[in-house]
Amino acid sequence: MPLFPTLPRVGLRRRASNTAAAAPDSYKPVRGLSLVSHNVRGLSVSKLADLLPLWDKLHADVVCIQEHHIRNILETPPLNNLLGSRPSGTGWKPLWRFNESGASSSNRGSAGVAFLIRSHLLRDELIKIDGGGGGNNFESAVRSWSPANQEDGRSISVDISWAGHKLTLACVYLPNHSVDRTEFINTRIVPLKKYASSKGRQLVMAGDFNFVHDPYLDRLTVHQGVVGNPTSQSVPTANEWSRHHELDALVDVWRAQHPSGRYLSWMQNGAAARLDRFYMDREVSAYAQCPSKLPKDALGRALYKSDHAPVVCCLFGRSSQAETSGPTGSKRQPRLNISFMKDQALAGEFADWLESKLETMPSSDRERISWWTKFKSKVLRWEVFKLNGKYFQSCLQKHSYDKLLSEAGDVLTALNGSDPAARSEAMSRFPALKSEIATAEAELEAFKQTREPRGHSCTAR
């Protein structure tokens, strides 16, 4: 709703980013539906607040999450509040599935999958969830594919329509052990593919698959400084996958588009692998594009917050509806530079200040127009100028932290390169680098606490 319903539109607008001027090695978003798959290795309010700017940077429209570790729906309201209270056009609608099958309470909460879908895409019916209960009630359209009465938070799907495509969108998190993965393929992935085909839908499946088809391209280890390519862990699962003719129609989109490339999305304890992937039915895969690389700072932040980097796939539409740009798609020039709104604490401070000023707004339309003109040209601009000053000061404090995140991105870039010595050095450097990033983050958080308004919590807004 406009700030002043009886006045002309005078809302604040963000300064549009110039993606065309991006550095040659940066991720260049394209128009379409941007899908992101990310194993977050646990999710809390503070961690979600750190990941949201990362997904914004990747221009995500749908995020497929694995391993959120949330135990049940009673723990989701603070997360839902944070997802829904973001600036217009950047909010999310979550669809959660939890692990409720543990033999003890300590086992419950592991795994966990979810979809995050941009709220404005659902509101404007650019994405339609088929089979839902209408309005914002989409739960009846969500399938979990878990065994009866054994919800384990490892699979979720929903039928959607977008830009001429009829899709079954799925998010999966396969088990670590080979025998369990074989059962998962037989009892979930194969039935999921059969279901999509029976409904005349194209399957789009994202997730952490915990195995690779080609260990020589998609897995590395370092033992005593020597880079190797182990094969034993993945071969049984890869063979089981190949055994099912129903899965022949599924395309590993990134590998199909980068036959000899390397993007190792998981890294831990001297090992790395491309565990995170998108599979699509062959027909819809012709409309998909997976970038060969992502922004280094995004990769660094992702690897620090998890042991997985996100993977991105952009889907193009069959119809003109596909040309629906995301929340940063406006080409209108801004009237005010509100860079400070990228900082949640400053955005909250501004909201409180604006609310107090609006209490003095006259009631009559004529007086209100005169009041608003003076308020915006002087009072509002001065307050925005001050908040931008605080924001840029905090950016200086973040310089060393961002430099470390960039270095983490360089580590992953080296890991995905062809130089064995650089790979070995990258794996050796990463544990110490994570510790340095944690220290820098603590110092940055201490700085933020010194300027956060008393009684105001940025995570509660």
C-alpha positions in Angstrom: 0.0 0.0 0.0 1.4 3.5 -0.8 2.6 5.5 2.1 0.0 8.2 1.3 -3.0 6.7 -0.5 -4.5 10.1 -1.4 -1.2 11.5 -2.8 0.7 10.9 -6.0 3.2 8.0 -5.8 6.3 9.5 -4.1 7.8 6.3 -2.6 11.5 5.9 -2.1 13.3 3.8 -4.6 16.6 1.9 -4.5 19.4 3.0 -6.8 19.4 0.4 -9.7 22.4 -1.7 -10.0 24.3 -1.7 -13.3 24.8 -5.5 -13.9 26.2 -4.8 -17.4 29.3 -3.2 -15.9 30.1 -6.2 -13.7 33.7 -7.5 -13.7 34.5 -10.2 -16.2 34.7 -13.0 -13.6 31.4 -12.0 -11.9 28.1 -13.7 -12.0 25.8 -11.9 -14.6 22.1 -12.5 -13.9 19.8 -13.0 -16.8 16.0 -12.5 -17.1 14.0 -15.6 -16.2 13.3 -17.6 -13.1 16.4 -17.9 -11.0 16.6 -21.1 -9.0 19.1 -21.5 -6.2 19.9 -24.8 -4.4 21.8 -24.4 -1.1 22.7 -26.7 1.7 22.8 -24.3 4.6 23.9 -26.7 7.3 21.6 -25.3 10.0 19.4 -22.3 10.0 18.8 -19.7 12.7 17.5 -16.1 12.6 21.0 -14.6 12.6 22.2 -17.0 10.0 19.2 -16.4 7.8 19.8 -12.7 8.1 23.3 -13.3 6.7 22.1 -15.6 3.9 19.3 -13.3 2.6 21.7 -10.7 1.1 23.6 -13.6 -0.5 20.5 -14.9 -2.2 19.6 -11.3 -3.2 23.0 -11.0 -4.8 22.3 -14.2 -6.8 19.0 -12.7 -7.9 17.2 -15.7 -6.5 13.5 -16.1 -7.2 13.2 -19.6 -5.6 15.6 -21.1 -3.1 15.7 -24.8 -2.4 17.1 -25.4 1.1 18.6 -28.5 2.5 19.7 -29.2 6.1 17.9 -26.4 7.9 17.9 -28.5 11.1 14.6 -26.9 12.3 12.8 -29.4 14.4 9.1 -28.5 13.9 6.8 -25.7 12.8 6.8 -24.2 16.3 10.4 -23.0 15.7 9.6 -21.2 12.4 7.7 -18.0 13.4 10.9 -15.9 13.9 12.2 -17.1 10.6 8.9 -16.5 8.9 8.8 -12.9 10.3 12.2 -12.2 9.0 11.4 -13.6 5.5 8.1 -11.7 5.3 9.2 -8.3 6.7 11.8 -7.5 4.1 11.5 -4.4 1.8 8.8 -4.6 -0.9 9.6 -7.1 -3.6 12.3 -9.0 -1.7 10.1 -10.9 0.8 9.8 -14.7 0.8 7.0 -17.3 1.2 8.5 -20.4 2.9 7.3 -24.0 2.6 8.9 -26.2 5.3 9.4 -29.9 5.8 11.0 -31.2 9.0 12.7 -34.3 10.3 10.2 -35.8 12.8 11.3 -39.4 12.5 14.2 -39.5 15.0 14.2 -42.2 17.6 15.1 -39.6 20.2 14.6 -35.8 20.5 18.3 -35.3 19.8 18.0 -36.9 16.4 15.0 -34.8 15.4 15.9 -31.6 13.6 18.7 -33.0 11.5 18.1 -32.8 7.8 15.1 -30.6 6.9 14.2 -29.2 3.4 12.3 -26.1 2.3 11.3 -23.9 -0.6 11.6 -20.1 -0.4 9.6 -18.4 -3.1 9.5 -14.6 -3.7 6.2 -13.3 -2.3 5.6 -10.9 -5.1 5.8 -13.7 -7.7 3.0 -15.6 -5.9 1.0 -12.4 -5.1 1.0 -11.4 -8.8 0.4 -15.0 -9.9 3.5 -15.0 -12.0 4.2 -18.3 -10.2 1.0 -20.3 -9.6 1.0 -23.2 -7.1 -1.3 -25.8 -8.5 -3.5 -27.8 -6.2 -3.3 -25.3 -3.3 -6.1 -24.2 -1.1 -6.3 -20.7 -2.5 -5.1 -17.5 -1.0 -1.8 -18.0 0.9 -2.7 -21.6 1.8 -0.3 -23.7 -0.2 0.4 -26.5 2.3 -2.2 -28.8 0.7 -0.2 -28.7 -2.6 3.1 -29.8 -0.9 4.2 -33.4 -1.0 7.0 -34.8 1.2 7.5 -38.3 -0.3 8.6 -39.6 3.1 7.5 -43.1 4.2 4.1 -43.2 5.9 4.2 -41.6 9.3 8.0 -41.2 9.1 8.5 -37.6 7.9 12.3 -37.2 7.8 12.8 -33.8 6.1 14.7 -35.1 3.1 12.3 -34.5 0.2 9.6 -32.0 -0.8 7.9 -31.2 -4.0 5.2 -28.8 -5.3 3.5 -28.4 -8.7 3.8 -25.0 -10.2 3.0 -23.2 -13.4 5.3 -20.4 -14.7 5.6 -18.7 -18.0 4.1 -21.5 -20.0 5.9 -24.3 -18.1 4.0 -26.9 -16.0 6.6 -28.1 -13.5 7.0 -30.4 -10.6 9.6 -28.6 -8.5 11.5 -30.9 -6.0 14.1 -30.4 -3.4 15.9 -33.5 -2.0 18.7 -34.3 0.5 20.1 -37.8 0.0 21.5 -39.8 2.9 25.3 -40.1 3.5 25.4 -43.9 3.4 25.4 -45.8 0.1 22.7 -48.3 1.1 20.4 -45.6 2.3 20.9 -43.6 -0.9 20.0 -46.7 -2.9 16.7 -47.0 -1.0 16.1 -43.2 -1.4 16.4 -43.5 -5.2 14.0 -46.4 -5.3 11.4 -45.1 -2.9 11.4 -41.4 -3.7 13.3 -40.2 -6.8 11.9 -42.9 -9.1 8.3 -42.4 -7.8 8.7 -38.6 -8.0 9.8 -38.9 -11.7 6.8 -41.2 -12.5 4.4 -38.9 -10.7 5.6 -35.8 -12.8 5.3 -37.8 -16.0 1.8 -39.1 -15.1 0.7 -35.5 -14.6 2.2 -34.2 -17.9 4.7 -32.1 -15.9 8.4 -31.5 -16.3 10.5 -32.5 -13.3 12.9 -29.9 -11.9 14.9 -31.4 -9.0 17.5 -29.6 -6.9 19.4 -30.8 -3.9 22.4 -32.2 -2.2 22.7 -35.7 -3.7 25.7 -36.8 -1.6 27.3 -38.7 -4.6 28.8 -37.9 -8.0 28.5 -39.7 -11.3 32.0 -38.9 -12.4 34.5 -38.9 -9.6 37.4 -37.8 -11.8 35.7 -34.5 -12.6 33.5 -34.0 -9.6 35.5 -35.2 -6.5 38.9 -34.4 -5.1 40.8 -35.2 -1.9 44.2 -34.2 -0.6 46.2 -36.7 1.3 49.7 -35.7 2.5 49.7 -32.9 -0.1 48.8 -35.1 -3.0 45.5 -34.5 -4.9 43.5 -37.6 -5.7 40.1 -38.7 -7.1 38.5 -41.3 -4.9 35.8 -43.5 -6.5 34.6 -46.0 -4.0 31.9 -43.9 -2.2 29.9 -42.9 -5.3 30.1 -45.8 -7.6 27.3 -48.0 -6.1 24.9 -45.1 -6.0 25.8 -43.9 -9.5 25.2 -47.5 -10.7 21.8 -47.6 -9.0 20.8 -44.4 -10.6 21.8 -45.7 -14.1 19.8 -48.9 -13.5 16.5 -47.0 -13.7 15.4 -46.2 -17.2 12.9 -43.6 -15.8 15.9 -41.5 -14.8 17.5 -41.6 -18.2 15.3 -38.6 -19.2 16.8 -36.4 -16.4 19.7 -34.1 -17.3 22.4 -32.9 -15.0 22.1 -29.4 -16.3 25.4 -28.0 -15.1 27.4 -30.9 -16.4 25.6 -30.9 -19.7 26.4 -27.3 -20.3 30.0 -27.5 -18.9 31.2 -31.0 -20.0 34.8 -30.6 -18.8 34.3 -27.9 -16.2 34.7 -28.1 -12.5 32.5 -26.6 -9.8 33.0 -28.4 -6.4 30.2 -27.1 -4.3 31.2 -28.9 -1.0 34.4 -28.7 0.8 35.5 -30.1 4.2 38.5 -31.8 5.8 40.7 -32.2 2.8 37.9 -33.3 0.4 35.7 -31.5 -2.1 32.9 -32.6 -4.5 30.1 -31.4 -6.7 27.3 -32.8 -4.6 24.8 -30.0 -5.2 23.1 -30.2 -8.6 20.0 -29.5 -10.7 18.4 -32.4 -12.6 15.6 -31.6 -15.2 13.6 -33.4 -17.7 15.3 -33.2 -21.1 12.5 -31.0 -22.6 12.6 -28.3 -19.9 16.4 -28.5 -19.7 16.5 -26.8 -23.1 15.2 -23.7 -21.4 17.7 -23.7 -18.6 21.1 -22.1 -18.1 23.6 -22.7 -15.3 26.5 -20.2 -14.9 30.0 -21.6 -14.8 30.9 -19.5 -11.9 29.4 -17.3 -9.1 30.6 -14.1 -7.4 33.7 -14.8 -5.3 32.4 -12.8 -2.3 29.2 -14.8 -2.5 31.1 -18.1 -2.6 33.3 -17.0 0.3 30.3 -16.1 2.5 28.5 -19.3 1.6 31.4 -21.5 2.4 31.9 -19.8 5.8 28.3 -20.1 6.7 28.1 -23.7 5.6 30.3 -26.3 4.0 28.4 -26.0 0.8 28.3 -23.2 -1.9 25.0 -22.5 -3.6 24.3 -23.6 -7.2 22.2 -21.5 -9.5 20.1 -22.4 -12.5 18.1 -19.9 -14.6 14.9 -21.1 -16.3 13.6 -19.3 -19.3 9.9 -19.2 -20.1 7.9 -20.4 -23.0 5.8 -17.2 -23.0 6.5 -13.4 -22.6 5.6 -13.8 -18.9 9.2 -15.0 -18.5 10.4 -11.4 -18.9 9.4 -10.6 -15.3 12.4 -9.0 -13.6 12.9 -9.5 -9.9 12.8 -6.9 -7.2 15.8 -5.1 -8.7 14.3 -4.9 -12.2 13.0 -1.3 -12.1 14.6 1.0 -14.5 13.2 4.2 -13.1 15.7 6.6 -11.6 15.7 6.9 -7.8 14.6 10.1 -6.1 16.8 9.4 -3.1 19.9 7.3 -2.6 18.8 5.0 0.3 21.9 2.7 0.4 21.5 2.6 4.2 18.4 0.4 3.7 20.8 -2.5 3.0 21.6 -2.4 6.7 18.8 -3.9 8.8 19.6 -1.9 12.0 19.7 1.4 10.0 16.5 0.5 8.1 14.8 -0.1 11.5 16.1 3.2 12.8 14.7 4.9 9.8 11.3 3.2 10.1 11.0 4.3 13.7 12.0 7.9 12.8 9.6 8.1 9.9 6.7 6.7 12.0 7.3 9.5 14.6 7.4 12.2 11.9 4.2 11.0 10.3 2.3 11.5 13.5 2.6 15.3 12.8 1.2 15.0 9.3 -1.9 17.3 8.8 -5.3 15.6 8.2 -6.6 17.7 5.2 -5.5 16.8 1.7 -4.4 20.4 0.8 -2.2 20.8 4.0 -0.9 17.2 3.6 0.4 17.9 0.1 2.2 21.1 1.3 3.5 19.3 4.3 4.9 16.4 2.4 6.6 18.6 -0.2 8.6 20.4 2.4 9.2 17.3 4.5 10.6 15.3 1.6 12.8 18.1 0.2 14.4 19.1 3.5 13.7 17.0 6.6 13.6 13.6 4.9 16.7 14.2 2.7 18.8 15.3 5.6 17.8 12.3 7.7 18.7 10.0 4.7 22.0 11.8 4.3 22.9 11.1 7.9 21.9 7.4 7.8 23.9 7.0 4.6 26.9 8.4 6.4 26.5 5.8 9.2 26.1 3.1 6.5 29.3 4.0 4.7 31.2 4.2 8.0 30.1 0.7 8.8 31.2 -0.4 5.3 34.7 0.8 6.2 34.6 -1.4 9.3 33.6 -4.3 7.1 36.5 -3.9 4.7 38.8 -6.4 6.3 35.9 -8.9 6.8 34.9 -8.6 3.1 38.5 -9.1 2.1 38.6 -12.4 4.0 35.3 -13.5 2.3 36.9 -12.6 -1.0 39.9 -14.7 -0.2 37.6 -17.6 0.7 36.1 -17.2 -2.8 39.6 -17.3 -4.3 40.2 -20.5 -2.4 37.1 -22.1 -4.0 38.2 -20.8 -7.4 41.6 -22.4 -6.9 40.0 -25.6 -5.8 38.0 -25.7 -9.1 41.1 -24.9 -11.2 43.4 -27.3 -13.0 46.6 -26.6 -10.9 47.1 -29.5 -8.4 49.5 -27.5 -6.3 46.9 -24.6 -6.0 44.2 -27.1 -5.1 46.4 -28.6 -2.3 47.2 -25.1 -1.0 43.6 -24.1 -1.1 42.5 -27.1 1.0 45.3 -26.4 3.5 44.4 -22.7 3.8 40.7 -23.0 4.3 40.4 -24.2 7.9 42.6 -21.3 9.2 40.7 -18.9 6.9 37.3 -19.9 8.5 38.8 -19.1 11.9 40.0 -15.7 10.7 36.6 -14.9 9.2 34.8 -15.9 12.5 37.1 -13.5 14.4 36.5 -10.6 11.9 32.7 -11.3 12.1 32.7 -11.1 15.9 34.6 -7.7 15.7 32.1 -6.4 13.1 29.1 -7.6 15.2 30.6 -5.8 18.3 30.8 -2.6 16.2 27.2 -3.0 15.1 26.0 -3.4 18.7 27.5 0.0 19.6 25.2 1.8 17.2 22.0 -0.3 17.3 19.2 1.8 18.9 18.3 0.7 22.4 15.3 -1.7 22.5 15.5 -2.3 18.8 16.3 -5.8 17.4 17.2 -6.0 13.8 16.2 -9.7 13.7 12.8 -9.0 15.1 11.6 -6.7 12.3 
